[in-house]
Amino acid sequence: MGEPFKNLLNERIINGMGEHFTKAWPEFDSAAFSAMATKNLDDLELKQRSVQITEALTAFLPDNFESAAPILLASLAPEGGGDTGGAEVNCPNIEGRGIEGWAVMPMTHYVGLQGLTHFDLSMMLLKEMTKRSSSEFGIRFFLIAEPARTLSVLETWVGDSNVHVRRLISEGTRPRLPWAMRLPAFVKDPEPILPLLEALKDDGEDYVRRSVANNLNDIAKDHPNLVARIARQWLKGADKNRRRLIRHACRTLIKQGHKGTLKALGYGPPRVEMDMLRISTPRVAFGAALVFELSLTSTANRAQSLVVDYAIHHRKASGAMTPKVFKWKTTTLAPRATLRAKRKHAIRKITTRVYYPGRHRLEIFVNGVSLGIEDFELVM
């Protein structure tokens, strides 16, 4: 089993942070900072650890943000020198690099909490921090407090040479960024962030383009017709990278069978007949797999693009069932041709769902249209 994700912020990392703060400001109480930041660390998940480190920064950095800012800046690793996706903090007596990776996360949170009245200074810090990791959490404080002013700054970063700065523009403005504060104004009306996404849609780095797609996927949860319209517009003259971005951006809408999105992507009403839908495991023991297969035959006189998905209707404690859609197959079916496919779907313990024994349901969707339903029994 791999190392727990929460250990990206561990005692060694925190102690290393303290050493770098002390190097930048000799009055920094590294021992007291580490004691506070590591208290009951084993009991805390990653986000909780980050919050506790932020609280320790607030306690031991100077009260004056203008005095604290140079300390934070001096503690950072040189730009472009390491893997910003990692969590390494190289202590001064080893390499002297500075803070980078996940250890930057609580520092950006500190800037968001303490730097709101020092806008320009905070923007400079967040830009430098994102080059060593990501400031996607810290920038959200400013997008909520001063949205227009912050968006104006992000607009000037669109052409920045650093890929992490460009990615911050799209990732930081995601209305429903996981682990982060929602941006209620953009959940309600995402129009102000669309020019930024437009400017980044053909970025040379997949890292940025995927972030643009994730932002649009967030928007799609509240404004599906808007994202379908954007997909239709962006597909005009699109190269393979932009087409891949659009498909990733529309993944939730495709699962939901949103007709406008499917039409924009070239998936019309399916002209097929379901010849067979069979569940090979009508009784599924918890921890095993549901096994099923289908056969579809085209009734069209020309080739058609098909998206085949399936939903598992999970039983709840009340006995009611709620569907969860899963991706299966994307294909082009020739005229009068037959598609045969088989699938195994594991039903085992996961953190995001509680399973209950009893009748469940399998449903097949083709281009968002339900074509068949079969029941099966889950045995716990």
C-alpha positions as CSV (number, residue, x, y, z in Angstrom):
1,M,0.0,0.0,0.0
2,G,1.3,3.5,-0.9
3,E,2.1,6.3,1.5
4,P,-1.1,8.1,2.7
5,F,-1.8,11.3,0.7
6,K,-1.8,13.3,3.9
7,N,1.9,12.6,4.4
8,L,2.7,15.0,1.7
9,L,2.8,17.4,4.7
10,N,4.7,15.6,7.3
11,E,6.9,16.4,10.3
12,R,10.1,16.5,8.3
13,I,8.6,18.9,5.8
14,I,7.3,21.2,8.5
15,N,10.6,21.2,10.3
16,G,12.3,22.1,7.0
17,M,9.9,25.0,6.5
18,G,10.8,26.3,9.9
19,E,14.5,26.2,9.1
20,H,13.9,28.2,5.9
21,F,11.9,30.8,7.7
22,T,14.6,31.1,10.3
23,K,17.2,31.5,7.5
24,A,15.2,34.3,6.1
25,W,14.4,35.9,9.5
26,P,16.6,34.8,12.4
27,E,14.0,35.9,15.0
28,F,11.6,33.2,13.7
29,D,10.9,30.7,16.5
30,S,11.3,27.5,14.4
31,A,10.9,25.1,17.4
32,A,7.7,26.7,18.6
33,F,6.4,26.8,15.0
34,S,7.1,23.1,14.4
35,A,5.5,22.2,17.8
36,M,2.3,24.0,16.9
37,A,2.2,22.9,13.2
38,T,2.8,19.2,14.0
39,K,0.4,18.9,17.0
40,N,-1.7,15.7,16.6
41,L,-0.4,15.5,13.1
42,D,-1.2,11.8,12.6
43,D,-4.9,12.5,13.3
44,L,-5.2,15.2,10.6
45,E,-5.9,14.8,6.9
46,L,-3.9,16.8,4.3
47,K,-6.2,19.9,4.2
48,Q,-6.4,19.9,8.0
49,R,-2.6,19.8,8.2
50,S,-2.4,22.7,5.8
51,V,-4.8,24.8,7.9
52,Q,-2.8,24.0,11.1
53,I,0.5,25.0,9.4
54,T,-1.2,28.3,8.3
55,E,-2.3,28.9,11.9
56,A,1.3,28.4,13.0
57,L,2.5,30.8,10.4
58,T,0.1,33.4,11.6
59,A,1.3,32.9,15.2
60,F,5.0,33.2,14.5
61,L,5.5,35.4,11.5
62,P,5.5,39.2,12.2
63,D,2.0,40.6,12.7
64,N,2.6,43.2,10.0
65,F,2.0,41.6,6.6
66,E,4.4,43.9,4.9
67,S,7.1,42.6,7.2
68,A,6.1,38.9,6.8
69,A,6.0,39.0,3.0
70,P,9.7,39.3,2.4
71,I,10.3,36.3,4.8
72,L,7.8,34.2,2.8
73,L,9.4,35.2,-0.5
74,A,13.0,34.6,0.7
75,S,12.0,31.1,1.9
76,L,11.0,29.9,-1.5
77,A,13.1,27.6,-3.7
78,P,14.6,29.1,-6.8
79,E,12.1,29.2,-9.7
80,G,12.1,26.2,-11.9
81,G,14.6,24.2,-9.9
82,G,12.5,21.3,-8.7
83,D,9.3,19.3,-9.2
84,T,6.5,21.5,-8.1
85,G,4.2,18.5,-7.8
86,G,6.3,17.1,-5.0
87,A,6.5,17.9,-1.4
88,E,10.2,18.3,-0.8
89,V,11.6,21.0,1.5
90,N,15.3,20.9,1.3
91,C,16.8,22.0,4.6
92,P,19.5,24.7,4.4
93,N,22.2,22.5,5.8
94,I,21.6,20.0,2.9
95,E,21.0,21.9,-0.3
96,G,19.6,25.2,0.7
97,R,17.0,25.2,-2.1
98,G,14.0,26.4,-0.2
99,I,10.3,25.6,0.0
100,E,8.4,24.2,-3.0
101,G,5.7,21.6,-3.8
102,W,2.8,20.9,-1.4
103,A,4.6,22.8,1.4
104,V,3.7,26.0,-0.4
105,M,-0.1,25.3,0.0
106,P,-0.4,26.7,3.6
107,M,1.7,29.7,2.6
108,T,-0.8,30.7,-0.1
109,H,-3.6,30.2,2.4
110,Y,-1.7,32.6,4.8
111,V,-1.5,35.2,2.0
112,G,-5.2,34.8,1.4
113,L,-6.1,35.4,5.0
114,Q,-3.6,38.1,5.9
115,G,-2.9,39.9,2.7
116,L,-6.3,41.1,1.6
117,T,-5.5,44.7,2.4
118,H,-2.2,44.5,0.6
119,F,-3.5,43.6,-2.8
120,D,-0.4,44.3,-5.0
121,L,2.0,42.7,-2.6
122,S,-0.2,39.6,-2.3
123,M,-0.5,39.2,-6.0
124,M,3.2,39.3,-6.3
125,L,3.6,36.7,-3.6
126,L,0.9,34.4,-5.1
127,K,2.5,34.6,-8.5
128,E,5.9,33.6,-7.1
129,M,4.5,30.9,-4.9
130,T,2.5,29.3,-7.8
131,K,5.8,28.9,-9.7
132,R,6.9,26.5,-7.0
133,S,3.5,24.8,-6.6
134,S,0.1,26.3,-7.1
135,S,-1.7,29.3,-5.5
136,E,-5.1,28.0,-6.6
137,F,-6.4,28.1,-3.0
138,G,-4.9,31.4,-2.0
139,I,-6.1,33.4,-5.0
140,R,-9.7,32.6,-4.2
141,F,-9.8,34.9,-1.2
142,F,-9.1,37.8,-3.6
143,L,-11.5,36.6,-6.3
144,I,-14.2,36.7,-3.6
145,A,-13.2,40.0,-2.1
146,E,-12.2,41.9,-5.2
147,P,-13.2,39.9,-8.2
148,A,-12.9,42.5,-11.0
149,R,-9.5,43.7,-9.7
150,T,-8.2,40.2,-9.4
151,L,-9.4,39.1,-12.8
152,S,-7.7,42.1,-14.3
153,V,-4.4,40.9,-12.8
154,L,-5.0,37.4,-14.1
155,E,-5.6,38.7,-17.5
156,T,-2.1,40.2,-17.6
157,W,-0.7,36.7,-16.7
158,V,-2.2,34.9,-19.7
159,G,1.0,35.2,-21.7
160,D,3.4,34.5,-18.9
161,S,6.3,32.2,-19.8
162,N,5.8,30.1,-16.6
163,V,3.3,27.3,-17.2
164,H,2.3,27.3,-13.5
165,V,1.3,30.9,-13.7
166,R,-0.9,30.3,-16.7
167,R,-2.5,27.3,-15.1
168,L,-3.3,29.3,-12.0
169,I,-5.5,31.5,-14.1
170,S,-7.8,28.7,-15.1
171,E,-7.5,26.5,-12.0
172,G,-7.8,29.3,-9.5
173,T,-11.0,30.6,-11.1
174,R,-12.8,27.2,-11.1
175,P,-16.2,27.8,-9.5
176,R,-16.2,24.5,-7.7
177,L,-12.6,23.6,-7.2
178,P,-12.3,20.5,-5.0
179,W,-11.0,21.1,-1.4
180,A,-11.4,24.8,-1.9
181,M,-13.9,27.6,-1.2
182,R,-16.5,27.8,-3.9
183,L,-16.7,31.0,-5.8
184,P,-20.5,31.8,-5.5
185,A,-20.4,34.7,-7.9
186,F,-18.9,32.5,-10.7
187,V,-21.2,29.6,-9.8
188,K,-24.1,31.9,-10.5
189,D,-22.6,33.7,-13.5
190,P,-19.4,32.4,-15.0
191,E,-19.3,35.0,-17.8
192,P,-16.5,37.1,-16.3
193,I,-14.0,34.1,-16.4
194,L,-14.9,33.0,-19.9
195,P,-12.4,35.4,-21.7
196,L,-9.6,33.9,-19.6
197,L,-10.5,30.4,-20.7
198,E,-10.9,31.5,-24.3
199,A,-7.3,33.0,-24.1
200,L,-5.9,29.7,-22.7
201,K,-7.8,27.1,-24.8
202,D,-4.9,26.6,-27.2
203,D,-2.1,26.9,-24.7
204,G,1.0,24.9,-25.7
205,E,0.9,22.9,-22.5
206,D,-1.6,20.1,-21.8
207,Y,-1.2,20.9,-18.1
208,V,-3.0,24.2,-18.8
209,R,-5.5,22.9,-21.3
210,R,-6.7,20.2,-18.9
211,S,-7.2,22.9,-16.3
212,V,-9.3,24.9,-18.7
213,A,-11.3,21.7,-19.4
214,N,-11.8,21.2,-15.6
215,N,-13.0,24.8,-15.2
216,L,-15.6,24.3,-18.0
217,N,-16.7,21.0,-16.4
218,D,-17.3,22.9,-13.1
219,I,-19.4,25.5,-15.1
220,A,-21.3,22.7,-16.8
221,K,-22.8,21.6,-13.4
222,D,-24.7,24.8,-13.2
223,H,-24.8,26.1,-16.8
224,P,-25.0,23.0,-19.1
225,N,-26.4,24.9,-22.1
226,L,-23.6,27.5,-21.9
227,V,-20.9,24.9,-22.0
228,A,-22.6,23.1,-24.9
229,R,-22.6,26.4,-26.8
230,I,-18.9,27.0,-26.0
231,A,-18.1,23.4,-27.2
232,R,-19.9,24.1,-30.4
233,Q,-18.0,27.3,-31.0
234,W,-14.6,26.0,-30.0
235,L,-15.0,22.9,-32.3
236,K,-14.9,25.2,-35.4
237,G,-11.4,24.8,-36.8
238,A,-10.2,22.8,-33.7
239,D,-7.0,20.8,-33.8
240,K,-6.7,17.5,-31.9
241,N,-5.6,19.2,-28.7
242,R,-8.6,21.5,-28.5
243,R,-11.0,18.6,-29.4
244,R,-9.5,16.6,-26.6
245,L,-10.0,19.6,-24.2
246,I,-13.6,20.0,-25.3
247,R,-14.4,16.3,-24.7
248,H,-12.8,16.4,-21.3
249,A,-14.7,19.6,-20.4
250,C,-18.0,18.0,-21.5
251,R,-17.4,14.7,-19.7
252,T,-20.2,15.3,-17.1
253,L,-22.6,16.5,-19.7
254,I,-21.9,13.4,-21.9
255,K,-22.5,11.1,-18.9
256,Q,-25.8,13.0,-18.3
257,G,-26.8,12.6,-21.9
258,H,-27.2,16.4,-22.4
259,K,-28.6,16.6,-25.8
260,G,-27.1,19.9,-26.8
261,T,-23.6,18.7,-25.8
262,L,-24.0,15.4,-27.6
263,K,-25.2,17.2,-30.7
264,A,-22.3,19.6,-30.6
265,L,-19.9,16.7,-30.4
266,G,-21.5,14.9,-33.3
267,Y,-23.6,12.4,-31.4
268,G,-27.2,12.5,-32.7
269,P,-30.1,10.3,-31.7
270,P,-28.9,6.7,-31.9
271,R,-30.3,4.6,-34.7
272,V,-29.7,1.2,-33.2
273,E,-31.7,-1.7,-31.8
274,M,-30.7,-3.5,-28.6
275,D,-30.5,-7.2,-29.6
276,M,-29.4,-8.4,-26.2
277,L,-28.6,-7.2,-22.7
278,R,-27.6,-10.0,-20.4
279,I,-26.2,-9.9,-16.8
280,S,-24.0,-13.0,-16.3
281,T,-23.9,-12.4,-12.5
282,P,-27.5,-11.9,-11.4
283,R,-26.3,-12.3,-7.8
284,V,-23.2,-10.3,-7.0
285,A,-21.3,-10.9,-3.8
286,F,-20.0,-7.7,-2.3
287,G,-16.3,-7.4,-3.2
288,A,-16.9,-9.2,-6.5
289,A,-17.9,-7.9,-9.9
290,L,-21.1,-7.4,-11.9
291,V,-20.5,-8.9,-15.3
292,F,-22.7,-8.0,-18.3
293,E,-22.8,-7.9,-22.0
294,L,-24.8,-6.3,-24.8
295,S,-25.4,-6.5,-28.5
296,L,-26.4,-3.4,-30.6
297,T,-27.3,-3.4,-34.3
298,S,-27.3,-0.3,-36.4
299,T,-30.5,0.5,-38.3
300,A,-28.9,3.4,-40.1
301,N,-27.8,3.5,-43.8
302,R,-24.6,5.4,-42.9
303,A,-21.9,5.3,-40.1
304,Q,-22.8,6.9,-36.8
305,S,-20.8,8.0,-33.8
306,L,-22.0,6.4,-30.6
307,V,-21.2,6.9,-26.9
308,V,-22.2,3.9,-24.9
309,D,-22.5,4.4,-21.1
310,Y,-24.1,2.5,-18.3
311,A,-25.6,3.4,-15.0
312,I,-25.7,1.5,-11.8
313,H,-28.8,2.3,-9.7
314,H,-27.5,1.9,-6.2
315,R,-29.9,0.9,-3.4
316,K,-30.1,3.3,-0.5
317,A,-30.9,2.6,3.1
318,S,-34.5,3.6,2.4
319,G,-34.9,1.1,-0.4
320,A,-34.9,3.9,-3.1
321,M,-32.3,3.7,-5.8
322,T,-30.1,6.4,-7.2
323,P,-28.2,6.1,-10.5
324,K,-24.5,6.7,-11.0
325,V,-23.3,6.9,-14.7
326,F,-20.1,5.3,-15.8
327,K,-18.2,5.7,-19.1
328,W,-17.9,2.6,-21.2
329,K,-17.3,2.9,-25.0
330,T,-17.0,5.4,-27.7
331,T,-17.2,4.0,-31.2
332,T,-18.2,4.5,-34.8
333,L,-20.7,1.9,-36.0
334,A,-20.9,1.1,-39.7
335,P,-24.3,0.9,-41.5
336,R,-26.3,-2.2,-40.4
337,A,-23.3,-3.4,-38.3
338,T,-23.5,-5.0,-34.9
339,L,-21.6,-4.0,-31.8
340,R,-20.9,-6.6,-29.1
341,A,-19.3,-5.7,-25.8
342,K,-18.7,-7.2,-22.4
343,R,-18.0,-5.4,-19.1
344,K,-16.9,-6.1,-15.5
345,H,-17.9,-3.6,-12.9
346,A,-16.3,-4.1,-9.5
347,I,-18.5,-3.6,-6.5
348,R,-16.3,-3.2,-3.5
349,K,-15.7,-0.9,-0.5
350,I,-14.9,2.7,-1.5
351,T,-14.9,5.9,0.7
352,T,-17.5,7.7,-1.4
353,R,-20.4,5.2,-1.2
354,V,-22.2,3.0,1.3
355,Y,-23.6,-0.1,-0.2
356,Y,-26.8,-1.8,0.9
357,P,-27.9,-5.4,0.0
358,G,-30.8,-6.1,-2.2
359,R,-32.1,-5.3,-5.7
360,H,-29.9,-3.0,-7.8
361,R,-30.3,-2.0,-11.4
362,L,-28.2,-1.8,-14.6
363,E,-29.2,0.7,-17.3
364,I,-27.6,1.1,-20.7
365,F,-27.4,4.5,-22.5
366,V,-26.4,5.2,-26.1
367,N,-25.9,8.9,-27.0
368,G,-27.8,9.7,-23.8
369,V,-30.8,7.6,-24.6
370,S,-31.8,4.7,-22.3
371,L,-32.0,1.5,-24.3
372,G,-32.3,-1.2,-21.7
373,I,-32.6,-2.0,-18.0
374,E,-31.9,-5.2,-16.0
375,D,-32.0,-5.9,-12.3
376,F,-29.4,-7.8,-10.2
377,E,-29.1,-8.7,-6.5
378,L,-26.3,-7.5,-4.3
379,V,-25.4,-9.9,-1.5
380,M,-23.4,-8.4,1.4
